[in-house]
Each structure stands twice: as C-alpha cells, then as structure tokens.
Amino acid sequence: MRETASPPTSRKPSGDDGQAAPAARRPFSARLRTALGPLPWISPAIILIAFVVLWPVVEMVRSSFLRIRRSGIVKGSNGTDNYKKLFDEPDFTHVLWNTMVWVVCVVGITIVLSLALAQLFNQQFPGRRVARWALIIPWAASVFMTAIVFRWMLHHSYGAINTLLVDLHVIDEGKDWLGEPSTAFPWMIGVAVFVSLPFTTYTLLAGLQTIPGEVYEAARMDGASTWRTYLSVTLPLLRPAILVAVVINLINVFNSFPIIWAMTGGGPGYETDTTTTFMYKIKASDIGESAALSVVNFGIIIVLVLLYLGVNRWNKEAD
C-alpha cells in the first residue's frame, strides 16, 4: 500500500521558535535601548568634547558677528563688518601667503626627513636605542623654551651660531639673523621642523614595523632593487601612517604660535606673521575682527585637511 505524502508543515516565522527576531522587526523601544546602551560609558567624553571643542567654536563664530570693545563689553551686532574690515587689512594677503609657505615648507620637510629617520631607526645598528631616546628630546621639551634657546643662539652679538660661524671664518661678523625676514623665516621653519620630527618619525616608524617581512622577501625574489622596493612596497604600505602624520602636522603647524612669537614676534612689522600671530596682534584693537580671523583660520584648516584626504583617497582608488 502506497504511503501518502504528508502535507508540508508551515515554518514558524523567525522569533516564534525562541530565536531572536530580526532587528528590523524588533520594537522601536528595544532598538532605542540597544543604541543608547553605550551612552553611560561615553557620556563623559561627549560632555568634555562639547565644552572644550564645540562650545568654543560656537562662541568664536558668534563673536565674529558682534561689536566688542577692547574691555570685552559687547556693544551689539556688527553684521559682517568684522569680516569686511579683516579682508581690507593691507597686510592680510601677505600674512596669508606667509601662512601657506610656512605650512607647506614645515610639513613637507618634516615628512621627508622623518621618512629617512624612520627608515634608519628601523635598521639594526650600534646605539640605536640611545639614538631613539635622543630623538624624543625636542618633543619632550617645551616648544616655547626651544624657540627661546634658538633665539639666543641666533643673537647677532653673542649668539653661539654667530660665534661659531665667525670662528670658522664663514662670516666676518655677527649677523642679525632674526632681524631680516629673508633669514628669519627660514630659521623659524628650521626650528618648527626640529620640534616636529620626533612625533612624525615615531609615527612612520610604527607604520614601518607593521609591514611584514614576507613582502620584502617576495620583492627580492622578483629581482626588485632597493629603491624600487621602497617606492612600490614600503611607501604604499606606509600610506595610513603618512596620512596620520600629515593631517596632525597640518593642524599643529597651521596653528603654531610659540615658535613665531618667541623668535620674531611676527616682526619686523608683519613680515614674519602667520594668521595665528596676526590674529593675536589685532585682538588688542578689535576683538570682533580677531574672532572673524579665527573663523577664517578654522575654515582654512578644515579645507586643507579635506583636500589632503580627498587627494589621498583619489590616489588610493587610482592604485
């Protein structure tokens, strides 16, 4: 006798057999509780960011549209007059140019030198540990104090650098290196590179140490030269570390104040000013205009970072 096939049993919907229902079918209150679950743990950080970062930015933007006396008393709205006054400043274009030269030179030279130092410190050589420790010194020392030391070393009468150059008969007499913009600006760039090297070098060194040795072995087996291996293997794999180093250096160098202020004060006149020191100077006469320049600075650094991230993403997609 032929058995009759039993009718197919209906499958229970997900969630009726004790299993968890899909997230899309869960009640809104349950999904909300899941989303807000980490909030008690991250709320202190959120509150700190709100007070330390977001609130000052909001106040900075608000102040740029106010008429504020030098005593700090708000006299009312000033519309966009603060921005008009800023852009009409005769030295503003020159200060912007100084800022671009400052950022490009310091960040570019720092990255190039740090790539070389990171490659050196990634090798085995006698005294490597001591050399690594020595590199930390410019980073550990106060940036302002480092700038003061270099200012005294460059003093035209009794500075150590002038004394050494005169003794070596490189120059006939002491030179006022910081008194002329043509020599002061390169020296400030050199000091900024000096204090930026430790962080950048260690960032790139950390990136180098994450590259597996197998890729270098494969490159050697393929007959690649040392230079070709560096260009085709090392640099592409270092891209995340280079990205971090460039972005952080862009922000730090653009907002750098102690080096310029300690060495030249932006002088003579506004010849060695960047937007950061120029903003500090005009604050003495017009707080609203200074706040407007703060907003412009904030916008410029955001644009620079976004441009670099966009170029980096485009290069990555092109590869």
ROZA-950298 format. One record per residue (C-alpha): residue in three letters; y, z, x. Coordinates in nm, 3 decimals, always signed. Layout:
N
r r = ALA | c2 = Y | c3 = Z | c1 = X;
...
***
This chain:
319
r r = MET | c2 = +0.000 | c3 = +0.000 | c1 = +0.000;
r r = ARG | c2 = +0.332 | c3 = -0.110 | c1 = +0.150;
r r = GLU | c2 = +0.586 | c3 = +0.164 | c1 = +0.205;
r r = THR | c2 = +0.922 | c3 = +0.113 | c1 = +0.051;
r r = ALA | c2 = +1.218 | c3 = +0.142 | c1 = +0.287;
r r = SER | c2 = +1.424 | c3 = +0.445 | c1 = +0.223;
r r = PRO | c2 = +1.785 | c3 = +0.375 | c1 = +0.137;
r r = PRO | c2 = +2.026 | c3 = +0.420 | c1 = +0.429;
r r = THR | c2 = +2.177 | c3 = +0.760 | c1 = +0.442;
r r = SER | c2 = +2.552 | c3 = +0.777 | c1 = +0.438;
r r = ARG | c2 = +2.711 | c3 = +0.902 | c1 = +0.761;
r r = LYS | c2 = +2.935 | c3 = +1.200 | c1 = +0.720;
r r = PRO | c2 = +3.293 | c3 = +1.149 | c1 = +0.824;
r r = SER | c2 = +3.389 | c3 = +1.290 | c1 = +1.158;
r r = GLY | c2 = +3.477 | c3 = +1.654 | c1 = +1.126;
r r = ASP | c2 = +3.239 | c3 = +1.733 | c1 = +0.837;
r r = ASP | c2 = +2.939 | c3 = +1.793 | c1 = +1.066;
r r = GLY | c2 = +3.106 | c3 = +2.064 | c1 = +1.270;
r r = GLN | c2 = +3.261 | c3 = +1.828 | c1 = +1.524;
r r = ALA | c2 = +3.634 | c3 = +1.823 | c1 = +1.582;
r r = ALA | c2 = +3.830 | c3 = +1.579 | c1 = +1.370;
r r = PRO | c2 = +4.033 | c3 = +1.310 | c1 = +1.547;
r r = ALA | c2 = +4.382 | c3 = +1.415 | c1 = +1.649;
r r = ALA | c2 = +4.538 | c3 = +1.168 | c1 = +1.405;
r r = ARG | c2 = +4.363 | c3 = +1.339 | c1 = +1.109;
r r = ARG | c2 = +4.441 | c3 = +1.693 | c1 = +1.214;
r r = PRO | c2 = +4.706 | c3 = +1.876 | c1 = +1.011;
r r = PHE | c2 = +5.059 | c3 = +1.847 | c1 = +1.138;
r r = SER | c2 = +5.083 | c3 = +2.224 | c1 = +1.188;
r r = ALA | c2 = +4.778 | c3 = +2.220 | c1 = +1.416;
r r = ARG | c2 = +4.915 | c3 = +1.934 | c1 = +1.624;
r r = LEU | c2 = +5.251 | c3 = +2.111 | c1 = +1.647;
r r = ARG | c2 = +5.083 | c3 = +2.431 | c1 = +1.770;
r r = THR | c2 = +4.896 | c3 = +2.231 | c1 = +2.035;
r r = ALA | c2 = +5.212 | c3 = +2.058 | c1 = +2.150;
r r = LEU | c2 = +5.408 | c3 = +2.385 | c1 = +2.171;
r r = GLY | c2 = +5.125 | c3 = +2.578 | c1 = +2.332;
r r = PRO | c2 = +5.259 | c3 = +2.550 | c1 = +2.693;
r r = LEU | c2 = +5.616 | c3 = +2.635 | c1 = +2.583;
r r = PRO | c2 = +5.596 | c3 = +3.012 | c1 = +2.657;
r r = TRP | c2 = +5.493 | c3 = +2.930 | c1 = +3.014;
r r = ILE | c2 = +5.751 | c3 = +2.658 | c1 = +3.087;
r r = SER | c2 = +6.040 | c3 = +2.801 | c1 = +2.884;
r r = PRO | c2 = +6.187 | c3 = +2.998 | c1 = +3.181;
r r = ALA | c2 = +6.207 | c3 = +2.677 | c1 = +3.384;
r r = ILE | c2 = +6.360 | c3 = +2.489 | c1 = +3.090;
r r = ILE | c2 = +6.623 | c3 = +2.759 | c1 = +3.039;
r r = LEU | c2 = +6.704 | c3 = +2.761 | c1 = +3.412;
r r = ILE | c2 = +6.743 | c3 = +2.382 | c1 = +3.419;
r r = ALA | c2 = +6.959 | c3 = +2.393 | c1 = +3.107;
r r = PHE | c2 = +7.200 | c3 = +2.647 | c1 = +3.257;
r r = VAL | c2 = +7.201 | c3 = +2.526 | c1 = +3.617;
r r = VAL | c2 = +7.192 | c3 = +2.147 | c1 = +3.562;
r r = LEU | c2 = +7.259 | c3 = +2.035 | c1 = +3.206;
r r = TRP | c2 = +7.541 | c3 = +2.274 | c1 = +3.113;
r r = PRO | c2 = +7.748 | c3 = +2.199 | c1 = +3.428;
r r = VAL | c2 = +7.706 | c3 = +1.824 | c1 = +3.367;
r r = VAL | c2 = +7.828 | c3 = +1.861 | c1 = +3.009;
r r = GLU | c2 = +8.125 | c3 = +2.072 | c1 = +3.124;
r r = MET | c2 = +8.202 | c3 = +1.821 | c1 = +3.401;
r r = VAL | c2 = +8.216 | c3 = +1.532 | c1 = +3.154;
r r = ARG | c2 = +8.420 | c3 = +1.735 | c1 = +2.904;
r r = SER | c2 = +8.670 | c3 = +1.843 | c1 = +3.170;
r r = SER | c2 = +8.727 | c3 = +1.483 | c1 = +3.277;
r r = PHE | c2 = +8.896 | c3 = +1.419 | c1 = +2.942;
r r = LEU | c2 = +9.118 | c3 = +1.728 | c1 = +2.949;
r r = ARG | c2 = +9.462 | c3 = +1.802 | c1 = +3.092;
r r = ILE | c2 = +9.408 | c3 = +2.108 | c1 = +3.311;
r r = ARG | c2 = +9.674 | c3 = +2.289 | c1 = +3.510;
r r = ARG | c2 = +9.612 | c3 = +2.396 | c1 = +3.869;
r r = SER | c2 = +9.577 | c3 = +2.753 | c1 = +3.742;
r r = GLY | c2 = +9.280 | c3 = +2.641 | c1 = +3.531;
r r = ILE | c2 = +9.458 | c3 = +2.660 | c1 = +3.195;
r r = VAL | c2 = +9.358 | c3 = +2.378 | c1 = +2.960;
r r = LYS | c2 = +9.664 | c3 = +2.212 | c1 = +2.808;
r r = GLY | c2 = +9.472 | c3 = +1.988 | c1 = +2.569;
r r = SER | c2 = +9.309 | c3 = +1.648 | c1 = +2.561;
r r = ASN | c2 = +9.416 | c3 = +1.386 | c1 = +2.811;
r r = GLY | c2 = +9.204 | c3 = +1.095 | c1 = +2.686;
r r = THR | c2 = +9.114 | c3 = +0.852 | c1 = +2.963;
r r = ASP | c2 = +9.431 | c3 = +0.916 | c1 = +3.162;
r r = ASN | c2 = +9.241 | c3 = +1.108 | c1 = +3.428;
r r = TYR | c2 = +9.025 | c3 = +0.803 | c1 = +3.496;
r r = LYS | c2 = +9.326 | c3 = +0.570 | c1 = +3.497;
r r = LYS | c2 = +9.504 | c3 = +0.795 | c1 = +3.746;
r r = LEU | c2 = +9.191 | c3 = +0.807 | c1 = +3.964;
r r = PHE | c2 = +9.147 | c3 = +0.430 | c1 = +3.976;
r r = ASP | c2 = +9.517 | c3 = +0.387 | c1 = +4.052;
r r = GLU | c2 = +9.493 | c3 = +0.606 | c1 = +4.362;
r r = PRO | c2 = +9.592 | c3 = +0.384 | c1 = +4.659;
r r = ASP | c2 = +9.316 | c3 = +0.528 | c1 = +4.882;
r r = PHE | c2 = +9.036 | c3 = +0.523 | c1 = +4.622;
r r = THR | c2 = +8.898 | c3 = +0.181 | c1 = +4.722;
r r = HIS | c2 = +8.894 | c3 = +0.277 | c1 = +5.090;
r r = VAL | c2 = +8.716 | c3 = +0.603 | c1 = +5.010;
r r = LEU | c2 = +8.454 | c3 = +0.417 | c1 = +4.805;
r r = TRP | c2 = +8.394 | c3 = +0.182 | c1 = +5.098;
r r = ASN | c2 = +8.359 | c3 = +0.479 | c1 = +5.335;
r r = THR | c2 = +8.105 | c3 = +0.632 | c1 = +5.099;
r r = MET | c2 = +7.892 | c3 = +0.318 | c1 = +5.085;
r r = VAL | c2 = +7.896 | c3 = +0.280 | c1 = +5.465;
r r = TRP | c2 = +7.816 | c3 = +0.650 | c1 = +5.502;
r r = VAL | c2 = +7.517 | c3 = +0.642 | c1 = +5.267;
r r = VAL | c2 = +7.368 | c3 = +0.313 | c1 = +5.387;
r r = CYS | c2 = +7.401 | c3 = +0.396 | c1 = +5.758;
r r = VAL | c2 = +7.277 | c3 = +0.755 | c1 = +5.739;
r r = VAL | c2 = +6.982 | c3 = +0.684 | c1 = +5.507;
r r = GLY | c2 = +6.886 | c3 = +0.361 | c1 = +5.684;
r r = ILE | c2 = +6.897 | c3 = +0.503 | c1 = +6.038;
r r = THR | c2 = +6.721 | c3 = +0.821 | c1 = +5.925;
r r = ILE | c2 = +6.431 | c3 = +0.630 | c1 = +5.767;
r r = VAL | c2 = +6.385 | c3 = +0.401 | c1 = +6.070;
r r = LEU | c2 = +6.391 | c3 = +0.688 | c1 = +6.323;
r r = SER | c2 = +6.171 | c3 = +0.906 | c1 = +6.102;
r r = LEU | c2 = +5.908 | c3 = +0.631 | c1 = +6.076;
r r = ALA | c2 = +5.893 | c3 = +0.621 | c1 = +6.457;
r r = LEU | c2 = +5.883 | c3 = +1.001 | c1 = +6.492;
r r = ALA | c2 = +5.619 | c3 = +1.038 | c1 = +6.220;
r r = GLN | c2 = +5.403 | c3 = +0.777 | c1 = +6.393;
r r = LEU | c2 = +5.447 | c3 = +0.964 | c1 = +6.723;
r r = PHE | c2 = +5.365 | c3 = +1.306 | c1 = +6.578;
r r = ASN | c2 = +5.059 | c3 = +1.161 | c1 = +6.407;
r r = GLN | c2 = +4.909 | c3 = +1.092 | c1 = +6.751;
r r = GLN | c2 = +4.737 | c3 = +1.338 | c1 = +6.981;
r r = PHE | c2 = +4.941 | c3 = +1.427 | c1 = +7.290;
r r = PRO | c2 = +5.002 | c3 = +1.740 | c1 = +7.501;
r r = GLY | c2 = +5.268 | c3 = +1.966 | c1 = +7.349;
r r = ARG | c2 = +5.253 | c3 = +1.803 | c1 = +7.007;
r r = ARG | c2 = +5.265 | c3 = +2.139 | c1 = +6.826;
r r = VAL | c2 = +5.572 | c3 = +2.252 | c1 = +7.023;
r r = ALA | c2 = +5.744 | c3 = +1.918 | c1 = +6.954;
r r = ARG | c2 = +5.675 | c3 = +1.954 | c1 = +6.582;
r r = TRP | c2 = +5.821 | c3 = +2.304 | c1 = +6.582;
r r = ALA | c2 = +6.129 | c3 = +2.186 | c1 = +6.773;
r r = LEU | c2 = +6.194 | c3 = +1.919 | c1 = +6.512;
r r = ILE | c2 = +6.234 | c3 = +2.187 | c1 = +6.245;
r r = ILE | c2 = +6.533 | c3 = +2.350 | c1 = +6.421;
r r = PRO | c2 = +6.804 | c3 = +2.111 | c1 = +6.288;
r r = TRP | c2 = +6.661 | c3 = +2.159 | c1 = +5.940;
r r = ALA | c2 = +6.640 | c3 = +2.539 | c1 = +5.966;
r r = ALA | c2 = +6.995 | c3 = +2.579 | c1 = +6.099;
r r = SER | c2 = +7.295 | c3 = +2.579 | c1 = +5.868;
r r = VAL | c2 = +7.434 | c3 = +2.228 | c1 = +5.824;
r r = PHE | c2 = +7.789 | c3 = +2.363 | c1 = +5.835;
r r = MET | c2 = +7.724 | c3 = +2.554 | c1 = +6.158;
r r = THR | c2 = +7.560 | c3 = +2.246 | c1 = +6.313;
r r = ALA | c2 = +7.870 | c3 = +2.044 | c1 = +6.229;
r r = ILE | c2 = +8.095 | c3 = +2.314 | c1 = +6.379;
r r = VAL | c2 = +7.890 | c3 = +2.311 | c1 = +6.702;
r r = PHE | c2 = +7.924 | c3 = +1.934 | c1 = +6.732;
r r = ARG | c2 = +8.296 | c3 = +1.958 | c1 = +6.661;
r r = TRP | c2 = +8.344 | c3 = +2.194 | c1 = +6.955;
r r = MET | c2 = +8.115 | c3 = +1.983 | c1 = +7.174;
r r = LEU | c2 = +8.342 | c3 = +1.685 | c1 = +7.100;
r r = HIS | c2 = +8.667 | c3 = +1.871 | c1 = +7.172;
r r = HIS | c2 = +8.895 | c3 = +1.646 | c1 = +7.378;
r r = SER | c2 = +8.983 | c3 = +1.914 | c1 = +7.636;
r r = TYR | c2 = +8.684 | c3 = +2.140 | c1 = +7.694;
r r = GLY | c2 = +8.404 | c3 = +1.991 | c1 = +7.487;
r r = ALA | c2 = +8.063 | c3 = +1.970 | c1 = +7.653;
r r = ILE | c2 = +8.027 | c3 = +1.599 | c1 = +7.577;
r r = ASN | c2 = +8.362 | c3 = +1.507 | c1 = +7.732;
r r = THR | c2 = +8.291 | c3 = +1.726 | c1 = +8.033;
r r = LEU | c2 = +7.954 | c3 = +1.560 | c1 = +8.087;
r r = LEU | c2 = +8.093 | c3 = +1.208 | c1 = +8.050;
r r = VAL | c2 = +8.380 | c3 = +1.280 | c1 = +8.291;
r r = ASP | c2 = +8.139 | c3 = +1.430 | c1 = +8.546;
r r = LEU | c2 = +7.920 | c3 = +1.120 | c1 = +8.519;
r r = HIS | c2 = +8.233 | c3 = +0.901 | c1 = +8.560;
r r = VAL | c2 = +8.163 | c3 = +0.729 | c1 = +8.229;
r r = ILE | c2 = +8.519 | c3 = +0.805 | c1 = +8.117;
r r = ASP | c2 = +8.822 | c3 = +0.900 | c1 = +8.325;
r r = GLU | c2 = +8.949 | c3 = +1.178 | c1 = +8.099;
r r = GLY | c2 = +8.856 | c3 = +1.364 | c1 = +7.785;
r r = LYS | c2 = +8.873 | c3 = +1.160 | c1 = +7.466;
r r = ASP | c2 = +8.968 | c3 = +1.282 | c1 = +7.120;
r r = TRP | c2 = +8.651 | c3 = +1.151 | c1 = +6.952;
r r = LEU | c2 = +8.730 | c3 = +1.303 | c1 = +6.613;
r r = GLY | c2 = +9.098 | c3 = +1.207 | c1 = +6.614;
r r = GLU | c2 = +9.032 | c3 = +0.835 | c1 = +6.563;
r r = PRO | c2 = +8.845 | c3 = +0.702 | c1 = +6.256;
r r = SER | c2 = +8.674 | c3 = +0.436 | c1 = +6.468;
r r = THR | c2 = +8.497 | c3 = +0.704 | c1 = +6.672;
r r = ALA | c2 = +8.494 | c3 = +0.995 | c1 = +6.427;
r r = PHE | c2 = +8.293 | c3 = +0.814 | c1 = +6.160;
r r = PRO | c2 = +8.007 | c3 = +0.711 | c1 = +6.394;
r r = TRP | c2 = +7.984 | c3 = +1.067 | c1 = +6.527;
r r = MET | c2 = +7.966 | c3 = +1.208 | c1 = +6.174;
r r = ILE | c2 = +7.692 | c3 = +0.959 | c1 = +6.090;
r r = GLY | c2 = +7.505 | c3 = +1.067 | c1 = +6.402;
r r = VAL | c2 = +7.523 | c3 = +1.435 | c1 = +6.303;
r r = ALA | c2 = +7.411 | c3 = +1.354 | c1 = +5.948;
r r = VAL | c2 = +7.111 | c3 = +1.162 | c1 = +6.084;
r r = PHE | c2 = +7.035 | c3 = +1.453 | c1 = +6.318;
r r = VAL | c2 = +7.012 | c3 = +1.705 | c1 = +6.033;
r r = SER | c2 = +6.826 | c3 = +1.461 | c1 = +5.802;
r r = LEU | c2 = +6.548 | c3 = +1.372 | c1 = +6.047;
r r = PRO | c2 = +6.327 | c3 = +1.683 | c1 = +6.009;
r r = PHE | c2 = +6.270 | c3 = +1.661 | c1 = +5.633;
r r = THR | c2 = +6.229 | c3 = +1.283 | c1 = +5.636;
r r = THR | c2 = +5.994 | c3 = +1.285 | c1 = +5.934;
r r = TYR | c2 = +5.769 | c3 = +1.550 | c1 = +5.784;
r r = THR | c2 = +5.763 | c3 = +1.368 | c1 = +5.451;
r r = LEU | c2 = +5.649 | c3 = +1.047 | c1 = +5.619;
r r = LEU | c2 = +5.409 | c3 = +1.238 | c1 = +5.845;
r r = ALA | c2 = +5.244 | c3 = +1.388 | c1 = +5.538;
r r = GLY | c2 = +5.209 | c3 = +1.037 | c1 = +5.399;
r r = LEU | c2 = +5.054 | c3 = +0.910 | c1 = +5.723;
r r = GLN | c2 = +4.794 | c3 = +1.186 | c1 = +5.722;
r r = THR | c2 = +4.673 | c3 = +1.083 | c1 = +5.375;
r r = ILE | c2 = +4.581 | c3 = +0.732 | c1 = +5.495;
r r = PRO | c2 = +4.202 | c3 = +0.719 | c1 = +5.552;
r r = GLY | c2 = +4.083 | c3 = +0.612 | c1 = +5.895;
r r = GLU | c2 = +3.841 | c3 = +0.360 | c1 = +5.741;
r r = VAL | c2 = +4.124 | c3 = +0.118 | c1 = +5.662;
r r = TYR | c2 = +4.230 | c3 = +0.111 | c1 = +6.026;
r r = GLU | c2 = +3.871 | c3 = +0.057 | c1 = +6.133;
r r = ALA | c2 = +3.844 | c3 = -0.236 | c1 = +5.889;
r r = ALA | c2 = +4.169 | c3 = -0.383 | c1 = +6.024;
r r = ARG | c2 = +4.039 | c3 = -0.361 | c1 = +6.383;
r r = MET | c2 = +3.713 | c3 = -0.529 | c1 = +6.281;
r r = ASP | c2 = +3.916 | c3 = -0.811 | c1 = +6.126;
r r = GLY | c2 = +4.098 | c3 = -0.858 | c1 = +6.456;
r r = ALA | c2 = +4.442 | c3 = -0.741 | c1 = +6.337;
r r = SER | c2 = +4.688 | c3 = -0.649 | c1 = +6.608;
r r = THR | c2 = +4.859 | c3 = -0.309 | c1 = +6.619;
r r = TRP | c2 = +5.185 | c3 = -0.448 | c1 = +6.481;
r r = ARG | c2 = +5.008 | c3 = -0.645 | c1 = +6.208;
r r = THR | c2 = +4.810 | c3 = -0.335 | c1 = +6.111;
r r = TYR | c2 = +5.130 | c3 = -0.133 | c1 = +6.087;
r r = LEU | c2 = +5.303 | c3 = -0.393 | c1 = +5.869;
r r = SER | c2 = +5.007 | c3 = -0.479 | c1 = +5.646;
r r = VAL | c2 = +4.827 | c3 = -0.144 | c1 = +5.622;
r r = THR | c2 = +5.044 | c3 = +0.151 | c1 = +5.721;
r r = LEU | c2 = +5.374 | c3 = +0.061 | c1 = +5.554;
r r = PRO | c2 = +5.223 | c3 = -0.039 | c1 = +5.216;
r r = LEU | c2 = +5.019 | c3 = +0.281 | c1 = +5.203;
r r = LEU | c2 = +5.329 | c3 = +0.481 | c1 = +5.305;
r r = ARG | c2 = +5.530 | c3 = +0.345 | c1 = +5.011;
r r = PRO | c2 = +5.506 | c3 = +0.664 | c1 = +4.796;
r r = ALA | c2 = +5.623 | c3 = +0.883 | c1 = +5.086;
r r = ILE | c2 = +5.904 | c3 = +0.640 | c1 = +5.173;
r r = LEU | c2 = +6.011 | c3 = +0.638 | c1 = +4.807;
r r = VAL | c2 = +6.041 | c3 = +1.018 | c1 = +4.802;
r r = ALA | c2 = +6.225 | c3 = +1.024 | c1 = +5.135;
r r = VAL | c2 = +6.476 | c3 = +0.754 | c1 = +5.038;
r r = VAL | c2 = +6.556 | c3 = +0.897 | c1 = +4.694;
r r = ILE | c2 = +6.608 | c3 = +1.253 | c1 = +4.820;
r r = ASN | c2 = +6.814 | c3 = +1.131 | c1 = +5.116;
r r = LEU | c2 = +7.028 | c3 = +0.913 | c1 = +4.888;
r r = ILE | c2 = +7.115 | c3 = +1.214 | c1 = +4.676;
r r = ASN | c2 = +7.170 | c3 = +1.453 | c1 = +4.968;
r r = VAL | c2 = +7.373 | c3 = +1.215 | c1 = +5.184;
r r = PHE | c2 = +7.589 | c3 = +1.088 | c1 = +4.898;
r r = ASN | c2 = +7.680 | c3 = +1.446 | c1 = +4.805;
r r = SER | c2 = +7.714 | c3 = +1.564 | c1 = +5.165;
r r = PHE | c2 = +8.022 | c3 = +1.780 | c1 = +5.214;
r r = PRO | c2 = +7.979 | c3 = +2.026 | c1 = +5.507;
r r = ILE | c2 = +7.947 | c3 = +1.770 | c1 = +5.790;
r r = ILE | c2 = +8.257 | c3 = +1.569 | c1 = +5.699;
r r = TRP | c2 = +8.467 | c3 = +1.872 | c1 = +5.611;
r r = ALA | c2 = +8.374 | c3 = +2.071 | c1 = +5.920;
r r = MET | c2 = +8.417 | c3 = +1.786 | c1 = +6.168;
r r = THR | c2 = +8.727 | c3 = +1.599 | c1 = +6.046;
r r = GLY | c2 = +8.825 | c3 = +1.736 | c1 = +5.706;
r r = GLY | c2 = +8.829 | c3 = +1.374 | c1 = +5.592;
r r = GLY | c2 = +9.120 | c3 = +1.301 | c1 = +5.824;
r r = PRO | c2 = +9.329 | c3 = +1.172 | c1 = +5.966;
r r = GLY | c2 = +9.468 | c3 = +1.128 | c1 = +5.616;
r r = TYR | c2 = +9.185 | c3 = +0.993 | c1 = +5.402;
r r = GLU | c2 = +9.039 | c3 = +0.772 | c1 = +5.676;
r r = THR | c2 = +8.702 | c3 = +0.950 | c1 = +5.702;
r r = ASP | c2 = +8.683 | c3 = +1.081 | c1 = +5.347;
r r = THR | c2 = +8.394 | c3 = +1.008 | c1 = +5.115;
r r = THR | c2 = +8.417 | c3 = +1.052 | c1 = +4.739;
r r = THR | c2 = +8.283 | c3 = +1.407 | c1 = +4.773;
r r = THR | c2 = +8.554 | c3 = +1.531 | c1 = +5.011;
r r = PHE | c2 = +8.820 | c3 = +1.320 | c1 = +4.834;
r r = MET | c2 = +8.723 | c3 = +1.491 | c1 = +4.508;
r r = TYR | c2 = +8.774 | c3 = +1.832 | c1 = +4.672;
r r = LYS | c2 = +9.118 | c3 = +1.731 | c1 = +4.800;
r r = ILE | c2 = +9.256 | c3 = +1.601 | c1 = +4.470;
r r = LYS | c2 = +9.128 | c3 = +1.913 | c1 = +4.292;
r r = ALA | c2 = +9.423 | c3 = +2.102 | c1 = +4.443;
r r = SER | c2 = +9.669 | c3 = +1.885 | c1 = +4.250;
r r = ASP | c2 = +9.477 | c3 = +1.768 | c1 = +3.941;
r r = ILE | c2 = +9.155 | c3 = +1.932 | c1 = +3.824;
r r = GLY | c2 = +9.107 | c3 = +1.676 | c1 = +3.546;
r r = GLU | c2 = +9.124 | c3 = +1.385 | c1 = +3.791;
r r = SER | c2 = +8.880 | c3 = +1.565 | c1 = +4.019;
r r = ALA | c2 = +8.642 | c3 = +1.608 | c1 = +3.724;
r r = ALA | c2 = +8.676 | c3 = +1.235 | c1 = +3.650;
r r = LEU | c2 = +8.574 | c3 = +1.156 | c1 = +4.007;
r r = SER | c2 = +8.279 | c3 = +1.394 | c1 = +3.967;
r r = VAL | c2 = +8.162 | c3 = +1.189 | c1 = +3.671;
r r = VAL | c2 = +8.206 | c3 = +0.867 | c1 = +3.872;
r r = ASN | c2 = +8.005 | c3 = +1.020 | c1 = +4.158;
r r = PHE | c2 = +7.731 | c3 = +1.122 | c1 = +3.918;
r r = GLY | c2 = +7.718 | c3 = +0.772 | c1 = +3.774;
r r = ILE | c2 = +7.711 | c3 = +0.606 | c1 = +4.117;
r r = ILE | c2 = +7.419 | c3 = +0.815 | c1 = +4.243;
r r = ILE | c2 = +7.223 | c3 = +0.751 | c1 = +3.923;
r r = VAL | c2 = +7.281 | c3 = +0.376 | c1 = +3.961;
r r = LEU | c2 = +7.181 | c3 = +0.384 | c1 = +4.330;
r r = VAL | c2 = +6.858 | c3 = +0.569 | c1 = +4.258;
r r = LEU | c2 = +6.771 | c3 = +0.342 | c1 = +3.965;
r r = LEU | c2 = +6.842 | c3 = +0.032 | c1 = +4.173;
r r = TYR | c2 = +6.617 | c3 = +0.152 | c1 = +4.452;
r r = LEU | c2 = +6.340 | c3 = +0.246 | c1 = +4.208;
r r = GLY | c2 = +6.372 | c3 = -0.095 | c1 = +4.043;
r r = VAL | c2 = +6.354 | c3 = -0.281 | c1 = +4.374;
r r = ASN | c2 = +6.060 | c3 = -0.069 | c1 = +4.482;
r r = ARG | c2 = +5.874 | c3 = -0.140 | c1 = +4.156;
r r = TRP | c2 = +5.951 | c3 = -0.512 | c1 = +4.187;
r r = ASN | c2 = +5.814 | c3 = -0.521 | c1 = +4.543;
r r = LYS | c2 = +5.504 | c3 = -0.337 | c1 = +4.430;
r r = GLU | c2 = +5.441 | c3 = -0.583 | c1 = +4.146;
r r = ALA | c2 = +5.502 | c3 = -0.876 | c1 = +4.384;
r r = ASP | c2 = +5.228 | c3 = -0.745 | c1 = +4.611;
***
